[in-house]
Amino acid sequence: MKKRFVYIFFGIAAIMLTSLGYLVDNDPPYADFKMTILEFSVITVVIFGLLSFIYLIGKFLVNLIGRLA
């Protein structure tokens, strides 16, 4: 259950970070709304992937250090 909460939190954080990025961005929006949705989705997936990767690397290192100690 804890893993599910962590990944839900990462998903919410990725959406919020992407939204914040769009709010502070000064670039003009795309003429086609589909491109905006596509870009938002891709950026959200990339941020979610990075957060998950960092979490898994940290968990692996904690387990490795715990086995060595």
C-alpha positions in Angstrom: 0.0 0.0 0.0 2.9 2.4 0.7 4.3 1.9 -2.8 0.9 2.8 -4.3 0.8 6.0 -2.2 4.3 7.0 -3.3 3.6 6.5 -7.0 0.2 8.4 -6.7 2.2 11.2 -4.9 4.7 11.2 -7.8 1.9 11.4 -10.3 0.3 14.4 -8.5 3.7 16.1 -8.1 4.5 15.6 -11.8 1.2 17.2 -12.8 1.6 20.1 -10.4 5.2 20.7 -11.6 4.2 20.6 -15.2 1.3 23.0 -14.5 3.6 25.3 -12.6 6.0 25.2 -15.6 3.2 26.3 -18.0 2.2 29.1 -15.6 5.7 30.6 -15.5 6.5 30.0 -19.2 6.5 33.1 -21.5 6.3 31.2 -24.8 3.2 31.8 -26.9 0.8 28.8 -26.8 0.5 26.5 -29.7 -2.1 27.2 -32.3 -3.3 23.6 -32.1 -4.7 22.6 -28.7 -3.7 18.9 -29.4 -0.1 19.9 -29.4 -0.4 21.6 -26.0 -2.1 18.5 -24.5 0.6 16.2 -26.1 3.4 18.3 -24.7 1.8 18.5 -21.3 1.4 14.7 -21.2 4.9 14.0 -22.4 6.5 16.4 -19.8 4.3 14.9 -17.1 5.4 11.3 -18.0 9.0 12.3 -18.1 8.9 14.0 -14.7 7.0 11.0 -13.2 9.6 8.7 -14.7 12.5 10.7 -13.2 10.9 10.9 -9.8 10.3 7.1 -9.9 13.8 6.4 -11.1 15.3 8.5 -8.3 13.1 6.8 -5.7 14.0 3.3 -6.9 17.8 4.1 -7.0 17.5 5.5 -3.4 15.6 2.5 -2.3 18.2 0.2 -3.9 21.0 2.0 -2.2 19.3 1.9 1.2 18.8 -1.9 0.8 22.4 -2.3 -0.3 23.7 -0.4 2.7 21.4 -2.3 5.0 22.8 -5.6 3.8 26.4 -4.5 4.1 26.0 -3.1 7.7 
